[in-house]
Amino acid sequence: MKKIVQIILFVSVLAVVVSCQTKDKPNYQYMPNMYAPVSYETYGNYEVFPDGQEAMSPAEGSVARGWMPYEYENTPEGYEAAKANLKNPLPYTEDNLNEGKALYTIYCAICHGDKGNGQGTLAEREKILGVPAYNDAGRDITEGSVYHVTYYGRNNMGSYASQTTEEELWKINHYVMSLKHALNGDPDRTFVSSDDIETLPDNMTDEEGRTGSELNESASGYQSQELGDTRTEH
């Protein structure tokens, strides 16, 4: 008799469990808030947030992913300081140059032209006028000035810091400088590899004036902190 009761009880429990199943929604949820969290509309007003705004300002001192603080100010003085002192921390490798070319084609060629001569599609259609070539003597662009302008924007050119990462801007930088050299008729820069850089003596410098130890650090891999340290030396 006892076994019969146990069997009946087991079958009853099993029937209840099976009958609760449905294909339209999940079954038992032991922590329903993990399955159906409270959602908020972007830029909506909610009392649970400070100032009632869903879109809160970043915490003070926080840094966007992929970026280090850029300490050259968006002023004429900051531009000149960057132009004179800022150097590209990425090694001049074929991969970096090719990736820079691809990014340049996406973001820059429409105005500056495929060759960097200021004859992009918009200039040819007279949508914008007066785009100078990269070898314009009046500008005398450098790695530092190119980065500063792509970071902040200048004159009719807007900032590209929101569309690209820090590393991508430096890859574009390599390609822009290669276009300048080509417009000047200068010989192509020699690509470096990790093996080549790691064997450079510390007291040896390349054509850009960087020491062997600096190049060795660049070859060891791209590090955001290294970028920050390089960029703040002015």
Secondary structure by P-SEA (a helix, b strand, c coil): caaaaaaaaaaaaaaaaaaacccccccccccccccccccccccccccccccccccccccccccccccccccccccaaaaaaaaccccccccccaaaaaaaaaaaaaccccccccccccccccccccccccccccccccccccaaaaaaaaaccccccccccccccaaaaaaaaaaaaaaaaaaacccccccccaaaaaaccccccccccccaaaaaaaaccccaaaaaaaaacc
